[in-house]
Amino acid sequence: MTTIAPAKIKEFTAATLEKIAYDSVKSIPTREPNDRVRLGYNMWIFLKERKGTLAQALKNSGSRILVSDEDAIATITQELKKSGVEI
């Protein structure tokens, strides 16, 4: 057993694509926190590569969301627009 504290996590700045992607999904309810992390990662890939659609990125994530896909897409789109990202 170790007595050393874990390393601190350095947050991305608000203007980075990673922060924008993960913040866009933070209000979507999921079964487990890891589902939200997977969804955020897929949104980051979608924003970075601009391949496919937002609906495809949502499906590809495999995240178990607790709202309809349409509601999740609307929420993500709204959050991205707040951050200044156009889809």
C-alpha positions as CSV (number, residue, x, y, z in Angstrom):
1,M,0.0,0.0,0.0
2,T,1.3,3.4,-0.9
3,T,1.2,6.6,1.0
4,I,2.0,8.9,-1.8
5,A,-0.8,11.1,-3.1
6,P,-1.8,10.6,-6.8
7,A,-0.5,13.0,-9.4
8,K,-2.7,16.0,-10.0
9,I,-4.7,16.3,-13.2
10,K,-3.9,19.2,-15.4
11,E,-7.1,20.6,-16.9
12,F,-7.2,21.7,-20.6
13,T,-7.7,25.4,-21.1
14,A,-11.3,26.4,-22.1
15,A,-10.3,27.2,-25.7
16,T,-8.9,23.8,-26.5
17,L,-10.8,21.4,-28.7
18,E,-10.6,18.7,-26.0
19,K,-12.2,20.8,-23.4
20,I,-14.9,22.0,-25.7
21,A,-15.7,18.4,-26.7
22,Y,-15.9,17.0,-23.2
23,D,-17.8,20.0,-21.9
24,S,-20.4,19.6,-24.7
25,V,-21.5,16.2,-23.2
26,K,-21.1,16.9,-19.5
27,S,-24.9,17.4,-19.0
28,I,-26.0,14.3,-20.8
29,P,-27.1,11.6,-18.3
30,T,-25.4,8.2,-18.7
31,R,-25.5,4.9,-16.9
32,E,-21.9,5.2,-15.8
33,P,-19.3,8.0,-15.8
34,N,-17.2,6.1,-18.2
35,D,-20.0,6.3,-20.8
36,R,-19.8,10.1,-20.7
37,V,-16.0,9.9,-21.1
38,R,-16.4,7.7,-24.2
39,L,-19.0,10.1,-25.6
40,G,-16.7,13.0,-25.0
41,Y,-13.8,11.3,-26.7
42,N,-15.9,10.5,-29.7
43,M,-17.1,14.1,-29.9
44,W,-13.4,15.2,-29.8
45,I,-12.6,12.8,-32.7
46,F,-15.6,14.2,-34.6
47,L,-14.6,17.8,-34.1
48,K,-10.9,17.1,-34.9
49,E,-11.4,15.1,-38.1
50,R,-14.8,16.5,-39.2
51,K,-15.8,13.1,-40.7
52,G,-19.3,11.8,-40.6
53,T,-22.2,13.4,-38.7
54,L,-22.8,14.1,-35.0
55,A,-25.4,11.3,-35.0
56,Q,-22.7,8.9,-36.2
57,A,-20.3,10.0,-33.6
58,L,-22.9,9.5,-30.9
59,K,-23.6,6.0,-32.2
60,N,-20.0,5.1,-32.6
61,S,-19.3,6.0,-28.9
62,G,-21.4,3.1,-27.7
63,S,-22.3,5.2,-24.7
64,R,-25.3,4.2,-22.7
65,I,-27.1,7.5,-22.5
66,L,-30.4,7.9,-20.6
67,V,-32.1,10.3,-23.0
68,S,-33.1,9.9,-26.6
69,D,-30.4,10.3,-29.3
70,E,-32.3,13.4,-30.6
71,D,-32.2,15.0,-27.2
72,A,-28.5,14.2,-26.8
73,I,-27.7,15.7,-30.3
74,A,-29.7,18.8,-29.5
75,T,-27.9,19.3,-26.2
76,I,-24.5,18.7,-27.7
77,T,-25.2,21.1,-30.6
78,Q,-26.4,23.8,-28.2
79,E,-23.3,23.4,-26.1
80,L,-21.0,23.5,-29.1
81,K,-22.7,26.7,-30.3
82,K,-22.1,28.3,-26.9
83,S,-18.4,27.5,-27.3
84,G,-18.4,29.0,-30.8
85,V,-18.1,25.8,-32.7
86,E,-20.2,25.5,-35.8
87,I,-21.1,22.0,-37.0
